[in-house]
Amino acid sequence: MGTFKIEGGHSLSGEITPQGAKNEALQILCAVLLTSEKVTIHNIPDIVDVNKLISLLEDLGVKIQKKGKGSYTFKSDDINLDYLQSDQFKQDGRGLRGSIMLVGPLLARFGKGYIPKPGGDKIGRRRLDTHFEGFIKLGAKFRYNREEYFYGVEAKELKGTYMLLDEASVTGTANILMAAVLAKGQTTIYNAACEPYLQQLCKMLNRMGAKITGVGSNLLEIEGVDSLGGTEHTMLPDMIEIGSWIGLAAMTKSELTIKNVSWDDLGQIPTTFKKLGIQLERRGDDIYIPEHKDGYEIQNYIDGSILTIADAPWPGLTPDLLSIILVVATQAKGELIIHQKMFESRLFFVDKLLDMGSKIILCDPHRAAIIGHDFKSTLKATTMTSPDIRAGVSLLIAALSAKGTSTIHNIEQIDRGYEDIDVRLRAIGAKIDRV
């Protein structure tokens, strides 16, 4: 189990460039299975979860060539479908949440898709019902081996249909979409997710020859086609990492520039941090954050009541940033309520922040009230264990702002979502070592 040693209490400075988007990568990489032609993808993040998925694709028979940092070509012209029934696949697929995204493309092109119950973060239930209900509506037969927790869908032919999703699931929408592009006839998906990464997938599929309209809305229309061709695609920067660096700059009173952020795809993120009193400035496609010498003050509502920040489907705030916002609020002037609606275990890392001296009341599994210190007292260094990707980075930000040397164990969770995070942080002045 890896460990970070962090000497906190130091200001950082300079420029940092966000990696490619993890959540986009897990969709885009699975889409290469929809064609036998070559697909080239750029800005792929070099992180554990993405590298696991690339290895899964290679074991499936996808021919993969690395062209440079973050750039690969994929050719899925000789897929080994027997691998899907192997013990090795049942083991490998279980260790990656994103493996569920393989099912839609495999079902669409080969008439069958299987997956073991996926693993990933221990942040609460993540239902797979939306995915499989969509496949069934397209004409697939569902089967489930309870002893092995092994799911499967099979169909001789998928047929377009109308469906109203029970939740605006991003991965569910993407999976159903990838199945529908090769189905016969027209498919309508209402209550579809519409976040930028899903829009990126739609644009990529359309370049491959798919016929998708309504991109960017919650009503997608897909006219099925017989086959798809190759394409070239560049992934967006990771908006969660961008939010992480904004929070880091504020907590450490650092002057930072975040490069090439794709401002137009950030949605509520800049506005939400401004509500916390954090100054940020748009400079071209960069975000400039000045040194917050006098701290930052949370805005109340117009009637004076305490601000509540909650997650919501796009264009609402992504749930992946609530852990970061919670940590940032611990040193703000004022009070904040965090309402994490989607996952019932994501706020349980606050016990580590309480050990560091923060003032947080965990109201229930979904809500926390934070009373900010206004930097009048600093967080104390401590020893912690990272429970999941986003909580891990939140604890890392807390450690970088705390006085003394902190230890974070189980940093493999952080490595799942952040590329060379210790190297990049040292480049802007952080005192962090991997041991």
Secondary structure, 3 states (H helix, E strand, C coil): CCEEEEEECCCCEEEECCCECHHHHHHHHHHHHHCCCEEEEECCCCCHHHHHHHHHHHHHCCEEEEEECCEEEEECCCCCHHHHHCHHHHHHHHCCHHHHHHHHHHHHHHCEEEEECCCCCCCCCCCCHHHHHHHHHCCCEEEEECCCCEEEEECCCCECCEEECCCCCHHHHHHHHHHHCCCECEEEEECCCCCHHHHHHHHHHHHCCCEEECCCCCEEEEECCCCCCCEEEECCECHHHHHHHHHHHHHCCCEEEECCCCHHHCCCHHHHHHHCCCCCEEECCEEEECCCCCCCECCCCCCCCCEEEECCCCCCCCHHHHHHHHHHHCCCECEEEEECCCCCCCCCCHHHHHHCCCEEEEEECCEEEEECCCCCCCCECCEEECCCHHHHHHHHHHHHHCEEEEEEECCHHHHCCCCCHHHHHHHCCCEEEEC
